Amino acid sequence: MRLWRTVPTMTGMARDHERPDLGFTYQVRKNGDVEILRHGHQIVCLRGSEATDLLARAERASEFDLQQLLARLTGNYKRGNERLAGRRPRNGD
């Protein structure tokens, strides 16, 4: 017996070429908890007010904005400085 239902969030296609799919989805459990998954693996489980806030924001969000929101909630969010960090002397070649 499945204890959760999958909420469709992405079509699997990127919204456009500049905004790729980051691989995040979410599932709502029967008890109201929300699991955030990336490429099918559970990353975090939200409960209570955090779960209801996410569901409310997810209803209003576009596909790209939903991916960004889920990334931020999991802490798996690129900050834009990864390329520059490799050029710093302390990070080596």
C-alpha positions in Angstrom: 0.0 0.0 0.0 1.4 3.4 -1.0 1.4 6.0 1.8 1.7 9.0 -0.5 0.5 10.3 -3.8 2.7 11.9 -6.5 1.9 15.4 -7.4 2.8 16.1 -11.0 5.1 19.2 -11.1 7.2 18.9 -14.2 6.6 17.8 -17.7 10.2 16.6 -18.0 10.9 19.3 -20.6 12.8 22.5 -19.9 10.7 25.7 -20.0 13.2 27.1 -22.5 16.8 26.5 -23.4 18.1 29.0 -20.8 16.2 27.4 -17.9 16.9 23.7 -17.6 15.0 21.2 -15.5 16.9 20.8 -12.2 15.4 17.4 -11.5 13.3 18.3 -8.4 9.8 17.0 -7.7 7.7 16.7 -4.7 5.2 14.2 -3.2 2.5 14.8 -0.7 1.9 12.0 1.9 -1.5 11.2 3.2 -0.6 12.8 6.6 0.2 16.1 4.9 4.0 15.8 4.9 5.8 16.8 1.7 8.8 15.0 0.4 11.2 16.8 -1.9 13.0 14.6 -4.3 15.8 15.1 -6.8 16.0 12.6 -9.6 13.8 10.2 -7.6 15.8 10.3 -4.4 14.4 11.9 -1.2 16.3 15.0 -0.2 14.2 16.5 2.6 10.8 16.0 4.2 8.7 19.0 5.2 6.1 18.9 7.9 3.5 21.2 9.4 3.5 24.8 8.3 6.5 24.4 6.1 4.6 21.8 4.1 1.5 23.9 3.7 3.5 27.0 2.8 5.3 25.0 0.1 2.0 23.7 -1.4 0.5 27.2 -1.4 3.6 28.6 -3.2 3.8 25.7 -5.6 0.3 26.3 -6.9 1.2 29.8 -7.9 4.7 29.1 -9.3 5.7 28.5 -12.8 7.7 25.3 -13.6 11.0 27.2 -13.5 10.1 29.0 -10.3 9.0 25.8 -8.6 12.4 24.2 -9.5 14.2 27.2 -7.9 12.0 27.0 -4.8 12.6 23.3 -4.3 16.3 23.8 -4.8 16.4 26.6 -2.2 14.5 24.5 0.3 16.9 21.6 0.0 20.0 23.8 0.2 21.0 22.5 -3.2 21.1 25.9 -4.9 24.0 27.1 -7.0 25.0 30.6 -6.1 26.6 31.6 -9.4 30.2 31.8 -8.2 31.3 28.2 -8.9 33.2 29.1 -12.1 35.0 32.0 -10.4 36.1 29.8 -7.4 38.3 27.7 -9.6 40.4 30.7 -10.6 41.4 31.6 -7.0 44.9 30.6 -6.0 43.8 28.8 -2.8 41.7 26.4 -4.9 44.5 25.2 -7.0 44.5 24.4 -10.7 
